[in-house]
Amino acid sequence: MNRRLAGDLDGAFPAFVGEMQSSVFNGARRWLPGRQDAEDVTQEVFVRAYRALQSYSDSRILELRLRPWLFAITLNLCRNHARSRSRRPEQVTLGHTDTAAADGTDREALDAIAIDEWRQRLAKLTRRQRDAVVLRHVVGLSYEEIGEILDCPAGTAKSDVHRGIGRLRTLLASEDLK
């Protein structure tokens, strides 16, 4: 993909978006409270990625590790979005936790509830553990890529994932006891 983007950014970028869009959205969906927030951030990720790639030389694009680079943009935008959202008054929704739940089928409603429940569990982890778990188990990145994004060695990323999963297991076990 790097060669295609370096050779013809405008022609190759739609394929890049098509290849990465669902992974970016799924990651954003776990970091952010609502589907609409995740859709907005996903769109902004690709706008920023395109603008950045336009300013890069062909040699820089060829050397770029696209997945870690794109998910670093995603993670930063999710953090910025969450930070700016915390400064605004919270909007109250009536009856549904997600727009998909309000507009879709029962299955979509259940999926939206499950995603929201997992997002709430993930919020109980440290930020680094949450980011590592999402990047590994939702997005599917390698420990090396996660380390690149979180600016730590791969072994530390692996440890953060392991600790995060352990904490999630503990949380799930305590929910079962209730």
Biotite code that builds the C-alpha atoms (Angstrom):
import biotite.structure as struc

atoms = struc.array([
    struc.Atom([0.000, 0.000, 0.000], chain_id="A", res_id=1, res_name="MET", atom_name="CA", element="C"),
    struc.Atom([2.891, 2.365, 0.736], chain_id="A", res_id=2, res_name="ASN", atom_name="CA", element="C"),
    struc.Atom([4.097, 2.164, -2.873], chain_id="A", res_id=3, res_name="ARG", atom_name="CA", element="C"),
    struc.Atom([0.614, 2.857, -4.195], chain_id="A", res_id=4, res_name="ARG", atom_name="CA", element="C"),
    struc.Atom([0.158, 5.857, -1.888], chain_id="A", res_id=5, res_name="LEU", atom_name="CA", element="C"),
    struc.Atom([3.595, 7.232, -2.771], chain_id="A", res_id=6, res_name="ALA", atom_name="CA", element="C"),
    struc.Atom([3.000, 6.757, -6.504], chain_id="A", res_id=7, res_name="GLY", atom_name="CA", element="C"),
    struc.Atom([-0.591, 8.014, -6.718], chain_id="A", res_id=8, res_name="ASP", atom_name="CA", element="C"),
    struc.Atom([-2.000, 9.347, -3.459], chain_id="A", res_id=9, res_name="LEU", atom_name="CA", element="C"),
    struc.Atom([-5.337, 10.438, -4.927], chain_id="A", res_id=10, res_name="ASP", atom_name="CA", element="C"),
    struc.Atom([-5.839, 7.129, -6.724], chain_id="A", res_id=11, res_name="GLY", atom_name="CA", element="C"),
    struc.Atom([-4.703, 4.861, -3.880], chain_id="A", res_id=12, res_name="ALA", atom_name="CA", element="C"),
    struc.Atom([-6.194, 6.671, -0.905], chain_id="A", res_id=13, res_name="PHE", atom_name="CA", element="C"),
    struc.Atom([-9.766, 5.347, -1.352], chain_id="A", res_id=14, res_name="PRO", atom_name="CA", element="C"),
    struc.Atom([-8.425, 1.770, -1.255], chain_id="A", res_id=15, res_name="ALA", atom_name="CA", element="C"),
    struc.Atom([-6.445, 2.626, 1.884], chain_id="A", res_id=16, res_name="PHE", atom_name="CA", element="C"),
    struc.Atom([-9.606, 4.002, 3.508], chain_id="A", res_id=17, res_name="VAL", atom_name="CA", element="C"),
    struc.Atom([-11.554, 0.905, 2.462], chain_id="A", res_id=18, res_name="GLY", atom_name="CA", element="C"),
    struc.Atom([-8.884, -1.353, 3.942], chain_id="A", res_id=19, res_name="GLU", atom_name="CA", element="C"),
    struc.Atom([-8.589, 0.477, 7.267], chain_id="A", res_id=20, res_name="MET", atom_name="CA", element="C"),
    struc.Atom([-11.966, 2.114, 7.868], chain_id="A", res_id=21, res_name="GLN", atom_name="CA", element="C"),
    struc.Atom([-13.659, -0.621, 9.895], chain_id="A", res_id=22, res_name="SER", atom_name="CA", element="C"),
    struc.Atom([-10.601, -1.141, 12.119], chain_id="A", res_id=23, res_name="SER", atom_name="CA", element="C"),
    struc.Atom([-10.347, 2.586, 12.821], chain_id="A", res_id=24, res_name="VAL", atom_name="CA", element="C"),
    struc.Atom([-14.086, 2.781, 13.547], chain_id="A", res_id=25, res_name="PHE", atom_name="CA", element="C"),
    struc.Atom([-14.031, -0.288, 15.814], chain_id="A", res_id=26, res_name="ASN", atom_name="CA", element="C"),
    struc.Atom([-11.133, 1.130, 17.798], chain_id="A", res_id=27, res_name="GLY", atom_name="CA", element="C"),
    struc.Atom([-12.783, 4.552, 18.074], chain_id="A", res_id=28, res_name="ALA", atom_name="CA", element="C"),
    struc.Atom([-16.053, 2.909, 19.093], chain_id="A", res_id=29, res_name="ARG", atom_name="CA", element="C"),
    struc.Atom([-14.356, 1.315, 22.111], chain_id="A", res_id=30, res_name="ARG", atom_name="CA", element="C"),
    struc.Atom([-12.647, 4.560, 23.138], chain_id="A", res_id=31, res_name="TRP", atom_name="CA", element="C"),
    struc.Atom([-15.644, 6.870, 22.705], chain_id="A", res_id=32, res_name="LEU", atom_name="CA", element="C"),
    struc.Atom([-19.119, 6.813, 24.254], chain_id="A", res_id=33, res_name="PRO", atom_name="CA", element="C"),
    struc.Atom([-21.305, 6.924, 21.161], chain_id="A", res_id=34, res_name="GLY", atom_name="CA", element="C"),
    struc.Atom([-21.506, 5.606, 17.640], chain_id="A", res_id=35, res_name="ARG", atom_name="CA", element="C"),
    struc.Atom([-21.806, 9.125, 16.223], chain_id="A", res_id=36, res_name="GLN", atom_name="CA", element="C"),
    struc.Atom([-18.640, 10.188, 18.068], chain_id="A", res_id=37, res_name="ASP", atom_name="CA", element="C"),
    struc.Atom([-16.774, 7.209, 16.603], chain_id="A", res_id=38, res_name="ALA", atom_name="CA", element="C"),
    struc.Atom([-18.064, 7.985, 13.102], chain_id="A", res_id=39, res_name="GLU", atom_name="CA", element="C"),
    struc.Atom([-17.006, 11.628, 13.417], chain_id="A", res_id=40, res_name="ASP", atom_name="CA", element="C"),
    struc.Atom([-13.533, 10.706, 14.662], chain_id="A", res_id=41, res_name="VAL", atom_name="CA", element="C"),
    struc.Atom([-13.124, 8.030, 11.968], chain_id="A", res_id=42, res_name="THR", atom_name="CA", element="C"),
    struc.Atom([-13.889, 10.590, 9.288], chain_id="A", res_id=43, res_name="GLN", atom_name="CA", element="C"),
    struc.Atom([-11.477, 13.092, 10.839], chain_id="A", res_id=44, res_name="GLU", atom_name="CA", element="C"),
    struc.Atom([-8.726, 10.430, 11.051], chain_id="A", res_id=45, res_name="VAL", atom_name="CA", element="C"),
    struc.Atom([-8.798, 9.949, 7.294], chain_id="A", res_id=46, res_name="PHE", atom_name="CA", element="C"),
    struc.Atom([-8.991, 13.673, 6.577], chain_id="A", res_id=47, res_name="VAL", atom_name="CA", element="C"),
    struc.Atom([-5.905, 14.231, 8.720], chain_id="A", res_id=48, res_name="ARG", atom_name="CA", element="C"),
    struc.Atom([-4.125, 11.218, 7.264], chain_id="A", res_id=49, res_name="ALA", atom_name="CA", element="C"),
    struc.Atom([-4.734, 12.442, 3.716], chain_id="A", res_id=50, res_name="TYR", atom_name="CA", element="C"),
    struc.Atom([-3.528, 15.953, 4.526], chain_id="A", res_id=51, res_name="ARG", atom_name="CA", element="C"),
    struc.Atom([-0.412, 14.580, 6.212], chain_id="A", res_id=52, res_name="ALA", atom_name="CA", element="C"),
    struc.Atom([0.359, 12.239, 3.318], chain_id="A", res_id=53, res_name="LEU", atom_name="CA", element="C"),
    struc.Atom([0.019, 15.150, 0.875], chain_id="A", res_id=54, res_name="GLN", atom_name="CA", element="C"),
    struc.Atom([2.813, 16.950, 2.713], chain_id="A", res_id=55, res_name="SER", atom_name="CA", element="C"),
    struc.Atom([5.135, 13.905, 2.885], chain_id="A", res_id=56, res_name="TYR", atom_name="CA", element="C"),
    struc.Atom([7.778, 13.090, 0.322], chain_id="A", res_id=57, res_name="SER", atom_name="CA", element="C"),
    struc.Atom([7.472, 9.811, -1.576], chain_id="A", res_id=58, res_name="ASP", atom_name="CA", element="C"),
    struc.Atom([10.444, 8.407, 0.343], chain_id="A", res_id=59, res_name="SER", atom_name="CA", element="C"),
    struc.Atom([8.809, 9.234, 3.682], chain_id="A", res_id=60, res_name="ARG", atom_name="CA", element="C"),
    struc.Atom([5.557, 7.531, 2.610], chain_id="A", res_id=61, res_name="ILE", atom_name="CA", element="C"),
    struc.Atom([7.525, 4.451, 1.523], chain_id="A", res_id=62, res_name="LEU", atom_name="CA", element="C"),
    struc.Atom([9.203, 4.219, 4.957], chain_id="A", res_id=63, res_name="GLU", atom_name="CA", element="C"),
    struc.Atom([6.014, 4.880, 6.925], chain_id="A", res_id=64, res_name="LEU", atom_name="CA", element="C"),
    struc.Atom([4.527, 2.061, 9.016], chain_id="A", res_id=65, res_name="ARG", atom_name="CA", element="C"),
    struc.Atom([0.968, 2.830, 7.999], chain_id="A", res_id=66, res_name="LEU", atom_name="CA", element="C"),
    struc.Atom([-1.045, 0.934, 10.623], chain_id="A", res_id=67, res_name="ARG", atom_name="CA", element="C"),
    struc.Atom([0.762, 2.245, 13.709], chain_id="A", res_id=68, res_name="PRO", atom_name="CA", element="C"),
    struc.Atom([0.837, 5.735, 12.188], chain_id="A", res_id=69, res_name="TRP", atom_name="CA", element="C"),
    struc.Atom([-2.905, 5.681, 11.445], chain_id="A", res_id=70, res_name="LEU", atom_name="CA", element="C"),
    struc.Atom([-3.808, 4.339, 14.885], chain_id="A", res_id=71, res_name="PHE", atom_name="CA", element="C"),
    struc.Atom([-1.628, 6.935, 16.583], chain_id="A", res_id=72, res_name="ALA", atom_name="CA", element="C"),
    struc.Atom([-3.744, 9.546, 14.785], chain_id="A", res_id=73, res_name="ILE", atom_name="CA", element="C"),
    struc.Atom([-6.900, 7.676, 15.834], chain_id="A", res_id=74, res_name="THR", atom_name="CA", element="C"),
    struc.Atom([-5.885, 7.421, 19.473], chain_id="A", res_id=75, res_name="LEU", atom_name="CA", element="C"),
    struc.Atom([-4.897, 11.099, 19.654], chain_id="A", res_id=76, res_name="ASN", atom_name="CA", element="C"),
    struc.Atom([-8.160, 12.232, 18.069], chain_id="A", res_id=77, res_name="LEU", atom_name="CA", element="C"),
    struc.Atom([-10.178, 10.012, 20.420], chain_id="A", res_id=78, res_name="CYS", atom_name="CA", element="C"),
    struc.Atom([-8.373, 11.497, 23.411], chain_id="A", res_id=79, res_name="ARG", atom_name="CA", element="C"),
    struc.Atom([-8.920, 15.028, 22.113], chain_id="A", res_id=80, res_name="ASN", atom_name="CA", element="C"),
    struc.Atom([-12.583, 14.304, 21.428], chain_id="A", res_id=81, res_name="HIS", atom_name="CA", element="C"),
    struc.Atom([-13.114, 12.832, 24.896], chain_id="A", res_id=82, res_name="ALA", atom_name="CA", element="C"),
    struc.Atom([-11.319, 15.784, 26.503], chain_id="A", res_id=83, res_name="ARG", atom_name="CA", element="C"),
    struc.Atom([-13.387, 18.378, 24.634], chain_id="A", res_id=84, res_name="SER", atom_name="CA", element="C"),
    struc.Atom([-16.572, 16.400, 25.300], chain_id="A", res_id=85, res_name="ARG", atom_name="CA", element="C"),
    struc.Atom([-15.862, 16.408, 29.038], chain_id="A", res_id=86, res_name="SER", atom_name="CA", element="C"),
    struc.Atom([-15.895, 20.211, 28.964], chain_id="A", res_id=87, res_name="ARG", atom_name="CA", element="C"),
    struc.Atom([-19.390, 20.322, 27.420], chain_id="A", res_id=88, res_name="ARG", atom_name="CA", element="C"),
    struc.Atom([-22.613, 19.605, 29.286], chain_id="A", res_id=89, res_name="PRO", atom_name="CA", element="C"),
    struc.Atom([-23.718, 16.013, 28.885], chain_id="A", res_id=90, res_name="GLU", atom_name="CA", element="C"),
    struc.Atom([-26.641, 15.406, 26.558], chain_id="A", res_id=91, res_name="GLN", atom_name="CA", element="C"),
    struc.Atom([-29.382, 13.195, 27.872], chain_id="A", res_id=92, res_name="VAL", atom_name="CA", element="C"),
    struc.Atom([-30.727, 10.451, 25.624], chain_id="A", res_id=93, res_name="THR", atom_name="CA", element="C"),
    struc.Atom([-34.144, 8.994, 26.178], chain_id="A", res_id=94, res_name="LEU", atom_name="CA", element="C"),
    struc.Atom([-34.579, 5.249, 26.021], chain_id="A", res_id=95, res_name="GLY", atom_name="CA", element="C"),
    struc.Atom([-31.454, 4.223, 24.104], chain_id="A", res_id=96, res_name="HIS", atom_name="CA", element="C"),
    struc.Atom([-27.720, 4.406, 24.690], chain_id="A", res_id=97, res_name="THR", atom_name="CA", element="C"),
    struc.Atom([-26.837, 4.604, 21.017], chain_id="A", res_id=98, res_name="ASP", atom_name="CA", element="C"),
    struc.Atom([-28.265, 5.985, 17.785], chain_id="A", res_id=99, res_name="THR", atom_name="CA", element="C"),
    struc.Atom([-28.038, 2.542, 16.166], chain_id="A", res_id=100, res_name="ALA", atom_name="CA", element="C"),
    struc.Atom([-30.175, 1.180, 18.970], chain_id="A", res_id=101, res_name="ALA", atom_name="CA", element="C"),
    struc.Atom([-32.776, 3.879, 18.404], chain_id="A", res_id=102, res_name="ALA", atom_name="CA", element="C"),
    struc.Atom([-32.915, 3.444, 14.635], chain_id="A", res_id=103, res_name="ASP", atom_name="CA", element="C"),
    struc.Atom([-32.148, -0.225, 14.040], chain_id="A", res_id=104, res_name="GLY", atom_name="CA", element="C"),
    struc.Atom([-33.211, -3.735, 14.718], chain_id="A", res_id=105, res_name="THR", atom_name="CA", element="C"),
    struc.Atom([-33.268, -5.510, 18.059], chain_id="A", res_id=106, res_name="ASP", atom_name="CA", element="C"),
    struc.Atom([-29.927, -7.113, 17.178], chain_id="A", res_id=107, res_name="ARG", atom_name="CA", element="C"),
    struc.Atom([-28.360, -3.700, 16.557], chain_id="A", res_id=108, res_name="GLU", atom_name="CA", element="C"),
    struc.Atom([-29.778, -2.482, 19.862], chain_id="A", res_id=109, res_name="ALA", atom_name="CA", element="C"),
    struc.Atom([-28.242, -5.439, 21.692], chain_id="A", res_id=110, res_name="LEU", atom_name="CA", element="C"),
    struc.Atom([-24.921, -4.886, 19.931], chain_id="A", res_id=111, res_name="ASP", atom_name="CA", element="C"),
    struc.Atom([-24.964, -1.208, 20.921], chain_id="A", res_id=112, res_name="ALA", atom_name="CA", element="C"),
    struc.Atom([-25.663, -2.118, 24.540], chain_id="A", res_id=113, res_name="ILE", atom_name="CA", element="C"),
    struc.Atom([-22.866, -4.716, 24.548], chain_id="A", res_id=114, res_name="ALA", atom_name="CA", element="C"),
    struc.Atom([-20.403, -2.209, 23.058], chain_id="A", res_id=115, res_name="ILE", atom_name="CA", element="C"),
    struc.Atom([-21.413, 0.355, 25.668], chain_id="A", res_id=116, res_name="ASP", atom_name="CA", element="C"),
    struc.Atom([-20.968, -2.196, 28.482], chain_id="A", res_id=117, res_name="GLU", atom_name="CA", element="C"),
    struc.Atom([-17.477, -3.075, 27.205], chain_id="A", res_id=118, res_name="TRP", atom_name="CA", element="C"),
    struc.Atom([-16.583, 0.595, 26.857], chain_id="A", res_id=119, res_name="ARG", atom_name="CA", element="C"),
    struc.Atom([-17.600, 1.098, 30.497], chain_id="A", res_id=120, res_name="GLN", atom_name="CA", element="C"),
    struc.Atom([-15.469, -1.874, 31.591], chain_id="A", res_id=121, res_name="ARG", atom_name="CA", element="C"),
    struc.Atom([-12.518, -0.620, 29.563], chain_id="A", res_id=122, res_name="LEU", atom_name="CA", element="C"),
    struc.Atom([-12.901, 2.792, 31.205], chain_id="A", res_id=123, res_name="ALA", atom_name="CA", element="C"),
    struc.Atom([-12.028, 1.124, 34.540], chain_id="A", res_id=124, res_name="LYS", atom_name="CA", element="C"),
    struc.Atom([-8.547, 0.215, 33.267], chain_id="A", res_id=125, res_name="LEU", atom_name="CA", element="C"),
    struc.Atom([-5.621, 2.583, 33.305], chain_id="A", res_id=126, res_name="THR", atom_name="CA", element="C"),
    struc.Atom([-5.465, 4.596, 30.108], chain_id="A", res_id=127, res_name="ARG", atom_name="CA", element="C"),
    struc.Atom([-2.358, 2.749, 28.946], chain_id="A", res_id=128, res_name="ARG", atom_name="CA", element="C"),
    struc.Atom([-3.923, -0.685, 29.606], chain_id="A", res_id=129, res_name="GLN", atom_name="CA", element="C"),
    struc.Atom([-7.163, 0.340, 27.890], chain_id="A", res_id=130, res_name="ARG", atom_name="CA", element="C"),
    struc.Atom([-5.299, 1.623, 24.845], chain_id="A", res_id=131, res_name="ASP", atom_name="CA", element="C"),
    struc.Atom([-3.130, -1.497, 24.668], chain_id="A", res_id=132, res_name="ALA", atom_name="CA", element="C"),
    struc.Atom([-6.103, -3.883, 25.021], chain_id="A", res_id=133, res_name="VAL", atom_name="CA", element="C"),
    struc.Atom([-8.127, -2.078, 22.348], chain_id="A", res_id=134, res_name="VAL", atom_name="CA", element="C"),
    struc.Atom([-5.185, -1.888, 19.950], chain_id="A", res_id=135, res_name="LEU", atom_name="CA", element="C"),
    struc.Atom([-4.447, -5.598, 20.437], chain_id="A", res_id=136, res_name="ARG", atom_name="CA", element="C"),
    struc.Atom([-7.857, -7.239, 20.733], chain_id="A", res_id=137, res_name="HIS", atom_name="CA", element="C"),
    struc.Atom([-10.187, -4.876, 18.873], chain_id="A", res_id=138, res_name="VAL", atom_name="CA", element="C"),
    struc.Atom([-7.893, -3.506, 16.190], chain_id="A", res_id=139, res_name="VAL", atom_name="CA", element="C"),
    struc.Atom([-5.562, -6.527, 15.965], chain_id="A", res_id=140, res_name="GLY", atom_name="CA", element="C"),
    struc.Atom([-2.177, -4.815, 16.042], chain_id="A", res_id=141, res_name="LEU", atom_name="CA", element="C"),
    struc.Atom([1.046, -6.584, 16.957], chain_id="A", res_id=142, res_name="SER", atom_name="CA", element="C"),
    struc.Atom([2.840, -5.805, 20.210], chain_id="A", res_id=143, res_name="TYR", atom_name="CA", element="C"),
    struc.Atom([5.554, -4.055, 18.203], chain_id="A", res_id=144, res_name="GLU", atom_name="CA", element="C"),
    struc.Atom([2.968, -1.794, 16.557], chain_id="A", res_id=145, res_name="GLU", atom_name="CA", element="C"),
    struc.Atom([1.294, -1.093, 19.900], chain_id="A", res_id=146, res_name="ILE", atom_name="CA", element="C"),
    struc.Atom([4.664, -0.218, 21.400], chain_id="A", res_id=147, res_name="GLY", atom_name="CA", element="C"),
    struc.Atom([5.287, 2.167, 18.532], chain_id="A", res_id=148, res_name="GLU", atom_name="CA", element="C"),
    struc.Atom([1.954, 3.914, 19.094], chain_id="A", res_id=149, res_name="ILE", atom_name="CA", element="C"),
    struc.Atom([2.239, 4.043, 22.896], chain_id="A", res_id=150, res_name="LEU", atom_name="CA", element="C"),
    struc.Atom([5.956, 4.897, 22.752], chain_id="A", res_id=151, res_name="ASP", atom_name="CA", element="C"),
    struc.Atom([7.125, 1.917, 24.784], chain_id="A", res_id=152, res_name="CYS", atom_name="CA", element="C"),
    struc.Atom([8.962, -1.378, 24.156], chain_id="A", res_id=153, res_name="PRO", atom_name="CA", element="C"),
    struc.Atom([6.931, -4.271, 22.739], chain_id="A", res_id=154, res_name="ALA", atom_name="CA", element="C"),
    struc.Atom([7.406, -6.166, 26.017], chain_id="A", res_id=155, res_name="GLY", atom_name="CA", element="C"),
    struc.Atom([5.804, -3.324, 27.951], chain_id="A", res_id=156, res_name="THR", atom_name="CA", element="C"),
    struc.Atom([2.890, -3.258, 25.499], chain_id="A", res_id=157, res_name="ALA", atom_name="CA", element="C"),
    struc.Atom([2.458, -7.007, 25.990], chain_id="A", res_id=158, res_name="LYS", atom_name="CA", element="C"),
    struc.Atom([2.511, -6.548, 29.761], chain_id="A", res_id=159, res_name="SER", atom_name="CA", element="C"),
    struc.Atom([-0.077, -3.739, 29.547], chain_id="A", res_id=160, res_name="ASP", atom_name="CA", element="C"),
    struc.Atom([-2.360, -5.980, 27.475], chain_id="A", res_id=161, res_name="VAL", atom_name="CA", element="C"),
    struc.Atom([-1.910, -8.868, 29.905], chain_id="A", res_id=162, res_name="HIS", atom_name="CA", element="C"),
    struc.Atom([-2.644, -6.705, 32.956], chain_id="A", res_id=163, res_name="ARG", atom_name="CA", element="C"),
    struc.Atom([-5.628, -5.112, 31.234], chain_id="A", res_id=164, res_name="GLY", atom_name="CA", element="C"),
    struc.Atom([-7.108, -8.483, 30.320], chain_id="A", res_id=165, res_name="ILE", atom_name="CA", element="C"),
    struc.Atom([-6.561, -9.677, 33.890], chain_id="A", res_id=166, res_name="GLY", atom_name="CA", element="C"),
    struc.Atom([-8.409, -6.636, 35.232], chain_id="A", res_id=167, res_name="ARG", atom_name="CA", element="C"),
    struc.Atom([-11.266, -7.191, 32.757], chain_id="A", res_id=168, res_name="LEU", atom_name="CA", element="C"),
    struc.Atom([-11.547, -10.824, 33.906], chain_id="A", res_id=169, res_name="ARG", atom_name="CA", element="C"),
    struc.Atom([-11.769, -9.632, 37.505], chain_id="A", res_id=170, res_name="THR", atom_name="CA", element="C"),
    struc.Atom([-14.455, -7.105, 36.567], chain_id="A", res_id=171, res_name="LEU", atom_name="CA", element="C"),
    struc.Atom([-16.451, -9.746, 34.687], chain_id="A", res_id=172, res_name="LEU", atom_name="CA", element="C"),
    struc.Atom([-16.172, -12.179, 37.597], chain_id="A", res_id=173, res_name="ALA", atom_name="CA", element="C"),
    struc.Atom([-17.474, -9.542, 40.019], chain_id="A", res_id=174, res_name="SER", atom_name="CA", element="C"),
    struc.Atom([-20.388, -8.817, 37.651], chain_id="A", res_id=175, res_name="GLU", atom_name="CA", element="C"),
    struc.Atom([-21.279, -12.523, 37.633], chain_id="A", res_id=176, res_name="ASP", atom_name="CA", element="C"),
    struc.Atom([-21.458, -12.477, 41.423], chain_id="A", res_id=177, res_name="LEU", atom_name="CA", element="C"),
    struc.Atom([-24.056, -9.708, 41.438], chain_id="A", res_id=178, res_name="LYS", atom_name="CA", element="C"),
])
